[in-house]
Amino acid sequence: MSVQTAINAIRNINNNDELAQVIDAVKLQRQFISMQNIRSVVAGDTVQFTARGRVVTGEVVKVNRKNVKVREGFTTWNVPAAMLEKVEQTA
């Protein structure tokens, strides 16, 4: 199923109960993606995310339940896990 098909299906919903079910499904999927990202990073990994209009690349300092502390130079960011992308190291 493509994204456009899903959007068209949502536009055809005519009652609040069905729309609430779609919203709950989206929230659960976001939570699932966050948990996958949390499990895939450990302290010392290099990750990147977009903040304030630029791509930030840094090192994971600490992994919390919902957020990850990322150090970029002298700055430490507290980033939601869903925003992170792991960067593959080239040796």
N, C-alpha and C positions, 0 to 999 in steps of 0.2 A: 504494500500500500504506500502510495506517495504522500508527501506532506500536503500537496494540493487537494488530493482526494479526502484526506482527513479534515482539512479546512472546509471543504464543501459540505461534508457530512455534518460538521458542527453548525454551519449556517442553516441547515435544514431542521435543526432542533427547535421545537416550538413550546417547550415547557421548562420550567425551572428545575424540576427534579432530574431530568436527563442531563441538563447543562451542569448541575451540581455533580453528577456522576463523572462527567468528562473532566471537570476541574479537579476532583479527587484523584482521578487517574493520572493527571498531569503532575500533581503534587507528589504522588507516590513514585512516579518515574524519576522526578528530580531528586528525591531522597535516595532512590536506588543508585543513581549516577554518582551522587556525593559519596555514598558508602563505598562504591567501587573505587573511586579516586582515593579515599582515605586508606583503603586496604592496599593500594598499589604503591604508595610512597612511604619511605622511611627516612629518618634523619640522615642527611648527607646527600640525598638525591638532588639533582638539578631539575627545577621546574620553571615554567613560565606562565604568566597570566597577563591580562590587559588591565591597566589601571591608569586613570586620568589621561586616556588617549594614547598611551604608549605601551609597548610590550615590555614587561619586566621579567628578567631572568635572574633567578637566585637559587640559593641552597636551602633545603628544608632543615629547619633547626629543631622543630618539635611538631608532632602530630597530635592534635587534640581530637575530641569526639566529632566536632562539626567543622572546625577550622584548622588551618595549618600555618604555623609561623615560618615565614620565609625571609632569609637574610639576603639583601642585595647591597653589597658594599657595607656602609655603616647604618643602613636603614633596615628595620625589621617590620615586615608586613604581616598582618593577621588576615589570611585569605580564606574565604569559604572554599571548601573542597571542590565544589562543582565548577569553580573558575579555573582550576589548575590543569595544566597539561604537562606531562612528564617529558623532559628533553633527553633524548638518547645521547649518551656520552660517546665521543669519537676519540679513540686512543691512538 
